[in-house]
């Protein structure tokens, strides 16, 4: 279905098109969750920078962010169909999915740092590309970008200290 088709879809069914976007972010979150099975113990065992938040904070923050990522993707698709913006949305989601296994499952902190820099860049580009299509969607992605930038600094601190 393209965005042009969305105008002929009844409003109740239009909301159903949000489901695949929420499923996609749930899959990314689920893979991350499986890869992070022992993450609290790993996180506590690391030498952490002074700005490191408590481990319990990550779950609630990511839950809200994943919801916002899914809604933003849906809004971008509705506003412009499937194009380079949507492919970039997929790329950032795949990069998001890859970070947790690299960091927690493989203990590849430096590789994870390189990967999260690519993730932050892809999110920043997605916000920029989204701006003219849907400012609401672009703003929904801003907290995600901010958190990933903070996580990048945290990852860098962990690389330096460990």
N, C-alpha and C positions, 0 to 999 in steps of 0.2 A: 504494500500500500504506500503510495506517495503522499506528500503533504496536500497535494491537490485533491486527492481522494478523501482526505480527512473532513473536508467541508460537507460531504454528503453522508458521512457516517452519523447515525443518531447519537446525541450527546451521551447516553448511557453506555453505548458501545465504544465511544471515543475513549472513555476512561479505561476500558479494557486493554487498549493499546499501550497503556503504561506498564502492564504486567511483564512483558518481555524485558523491559529495561530494569525493572526491579529484580527480576530473576537473574539477569546478567550480573548485577552488582552483588546479589546474594551468592552467586557462584564464586565470584572473586573473594568475597568475605569468607565463604566456607573453606576455600582452598587455603586462604591465609590462616583461618582458625585451626585447620588440621596441621598446617606447617608450624603453627605457634603453640603446639600442645604443651610444651614445657617452657613457654616463654617467660612466665613470671619468675621461675627459678633461674633461668638464664640471665634475665634482666637484673635480678638482685645480685647475681654472682659477678656481674661486670663492674669495672671501675667506671662510675658514671660522672658526667660533668655536673656542676652544682645546679644547673638549670633543668635537670632531668625531673620530669613529673613522676608521681607514684604510678606503679604499674596498673593499678585498678582504673586509672583514668582513660586508658587507651580504648577499652571496650565501648563505653558510652559515647566517647567522641567519634569513634569510627562508625558506630551505628547511625548516628545523626548524619555524618558525612556521606555514608553510602546511600542513605535515603535521598539526600540532596543531589548526589551524582546521578542517581537513577532518574529523578524528576527532571533534572537539567537535560539529560540525554533525550528524554521523551519530548520535552519542550522544543529542543533544537530540531529533532526529527519532524515534529508537527509543523514547525515554522519553515522548514526548508527541504524536507525529504532526505534521502540518503545520498550524501556527497562527501567531499573531503573533510568537512567538519565532523560528520558522523564517524568517518574512518579514524579521525584523530581521537574522538571519544573512545572508540574501541582500543586504540593503541594505548592511551593513558590507562585504561582499565586493565589491559594485559600487563603493563608495566607495574601497576599497583599490585596485581596478583603475584608478580614475581618477587617483589621485595621481601616479603615475610619468609618464604622458603630460603632465600639467599642468606638473610640475616640470622634467623632463628634455627632453621633446620640444618643449614650447611655451615653456619658460623663463619661465613665469608663476609666479614664486616667491611672490608675495603671494596670488594666487588659490589656489595649492597649500596655503598656510598656512591659509586659511579652510577649504578642503576637508579638510585633515588634522585640524583641530579638530572638524569634524563627524564624521569617522571615529572619532576617539578617544571622542567622546560616544556614538556608536552602539555601540562596543565595550563601554564602561562600562555602558550600559543593557543590552546583551546579557548581560554577566556577571551583573548584578543579576537580570534576568528568568530566567536559567538556574539560579540558585542553588537554588531549591526543586525544580527538575525533575531536575537532575543536577549534583551538586557536583563530580564529576570533570570533566565538560564545562566547568563554570564555571572551575575551576582551570586547565584546559588553555588557556583564553582569557586568563588573567591575564598570562603572559609577553608575549603579543601586545599587550595593553593597555599594559604597561610599555614595550615597544619603541616603540609608536606615540606614546606620550607623550614619550619621549626624542626620537623623530624630529620631533615637533612643536616641541620646544625647539631642535633643530638647524635646522629649517626657519625658525623665528623668528630665530635667530641669523644665518642666511644672508640673510634679508630685511633685517635691520638693517645688516649689513656690506656688502651689495651694493646 
